[in-house]
Amino acid sequence: MERYVFLFRVAVESVLINKLRGMLTALGVVFGVAAVIAMLAIGSGAKKFLLDQMRLIGTNNIVFTHLAPDSKKGSDEEEKNATTAGNDTKLVNWAPGMSKGDLEVIQGLPSVDMVSPEIIRQTKAIYFGKILGVRCVGVTNTFFTLNQLTTSNGDFFEHSDNTKSVCVIGKNVETKLFNGRDPIGQSIKCGNNYFTVIGVLEKRIATKESLSSLGLRDLNSDVFIPLEVSLARFGDRSQIHKENLGMQGRQRANENVEVQQIDRLVVRVSESRYLQATADVIAKMLKRRHGGKVDFSMEIPELLLQQEQKTQDIFNLVLAVIAGISLLVGGIGIMNIMLASVYERIKEIGLRRAIGATSKDIVVQFLFEAVMVSVIGGILGILLGVIAAKAIATTAKIPTIISWWSIILSFGVAASIGLVFGIFPAKKAALLDPIEALRTE
């Protein structure tokens, strides 16, 4: 042990004597380890971000959204299916929009776990002179279950509330309208209707970027009422009113007359493997029920996120390759400098061998030097990597997570590089003939 301690001291002295050379040798390791730290931080941050998005949208969901009528042009299919009545009048298939009838049909599919309908009305909420623009959303309790929502105060709808003027409000609505008061039991006015608050949602934190990319809205600013109450209080758009009598399909589209009962349907499938097949079946059913017209859009957020994850994995792989190349270059740099050091110190090696140092002692000394340079580079690389990860998170708005295992991994890789790439120069030094070494000028 004393012999190894002595050899370690000799190696430290040798590195300290040539500080500049040692630092330049370590640069490759510094940047390689920094790249590894930053890459793992970005990858971990992206994974957490993806899991947060999955939590927001739920799993195995298919989202159907009503498409507003296009007032500028009809579809090719519409023109193709149009028939002539009289001279110039064209009759066009009427698209009724999504309705409760669609909801009942979808619920009958064996692969469907649950269906959440939504009726969305833009209105203003009023309480004691305070006015707030909100979305008044007609839902069932399935909506809260599917979106994994909880209440911070009060409760969700009960079965008996389906015909009562009650509401559950988002956290932002509570903050802006009630200003610290307990909203439970209070009445707020939405449009021309009054609703009694029975619950307040737990605040859900989500960035604007994630909401936008997933097509979601901020539930903290919504007012939720029972679906049937929404149809009764705000009107059933599927009913034909007096002013719309006699209007044809194209005329209704040109007038932007909304006829759908349901604005949005979220369908949760029992198993992921049935996602695409179930989506195709429901899309065909809705098209057939809507007179051959596709008056809805369909999205499968989980598949979009899976594609995003594949892209992120490719990005992480590229970063890993770059980090690996940097570490390889750093290791080669250490080997080259150590080889140069061997040729510079031939006389020193010969003298040490002449006074009793064995070949093993020479190997151990040079390995100590190589490992020390790489470890110093690893420590500096860890510091640079942490700073780089923080800088990326701040400037590029990319979430990064630095974990202890990534730091330990990087440090271990740095030490291993010194050991692996230091073996050849160390053996080269040990094989020198001491007599020939002493003769070297």
Stockholm file with secondary structure:
# STOCKHOLM 1.0

chainA/1-441         MERYVFLFRVAVESVLINKLRGMLTALGVVFGVAAVIAMLAIGSGAKKFLLDQMRLIGTNNIVFTHLAPDSKKGSDEEEKNATTAGNDTKLVNWAPGMSKGDLEVIQGLPSVDMVSPEIIRQTKAIYFGKILGVRCVGVTNTFFTLNQLTTSNGDFFEHSDNTKSVCVIGKNVETKLFNGRDPIGQSIKCGNNYFTVIGVLEKRIATKESLSSLGLRDLNSDVFIPLEVSLARFGDRSQIHKENLGMQGRQRANENVEVQQIDRLVVRVSESRYLQATADVIAKMLKRRHGGKVDFSMEIPELLLQQEQKTQDIFNLVLAVIAGISLLVGGIGIMNIMLASVYERIKEIGLRRAIGATSKDIVVQFLFEAVMVSVIGGILGILLGVIAAKAIATTAKIPTIISWWSIILSFGVAASIGLVFGIFPAKKAALLDPIEALRTE
#=GR chainA/1-441 SS CHHHHHHHHHHHHHHHHTHHHHHHHHHHHHHHHHHHHHHHHHHHHHHHHHHHHHHHHCSSEEEEEECCCCSSCCCHHHHHHCEEETTTEEECCCCCCSCHHHHHHHHTSTTEEEEEEEEEEEEEEEETTEEEEEEEEEECHHHHHHTTCCEEEECCCCGGGGGSCEEEECHHHHHHHHTTSCCTTCEEEETTEEEEEEEEECCCCCCHHHHHHHTCCCGGGEEEEEHHHHHHHHCCTTSCCGGGTTCCHHHHHHTTCCCCSCSEEEEEESSGGGHHHHHHHHHHHHHHHTTTCCCEEEECHHHHHHHHHHHHHHHHHHHHHHHHHHHHHHHHHHHHHHHHHHHHTHHHHHHHHHTTCCHHHHHHHHHHHHHHHHHHHHHHHHHHHHHHHHHHHHHSCCCCCCCHHHHHHHHHHHHHHHHHHHHHHHHHHHTSCHHHHHHCC
#=GC SS_cons         CHHHHHHHHHHHHHHHHTHHHHHHHHHHHHHHHHHHHHHHHHHHHHHHHHHHHHHHHCSSEEEEEECCCCSSCCCHHHHHHCEEETTTEEECCCCCCSCHHHHHHHHTSTTEEEEEEEEEEEEEEEETTEEEEEEEEEECHHHHHHTTCCEEEECCCCGGGGGSCEEEECHHHHHHHHTTSCCTTCEEEETTEEEEEEEEECCCCCCHHHHHHHTCCCGGGEEEEEHHHHHHHHCCTTSCCGGGTTCCHHHHHHTTCCCCSCSEEEEEESSGGGHHHHHHHHHHHHHHHTTTCCCEEEECHHHHHHHHHHHHHHHHHHHHHHHHHHHHHHHHHHHHHHHHHHHHTHHHHHHHHHTTCCHHHHHHHHHHHHHHHHHHHHHHHHHHHHHHHHHHHHHSCCCCCCCHHHHHHHHHHHHHHHHHHHHHHHHHHHTSCHHHHHHCC
//
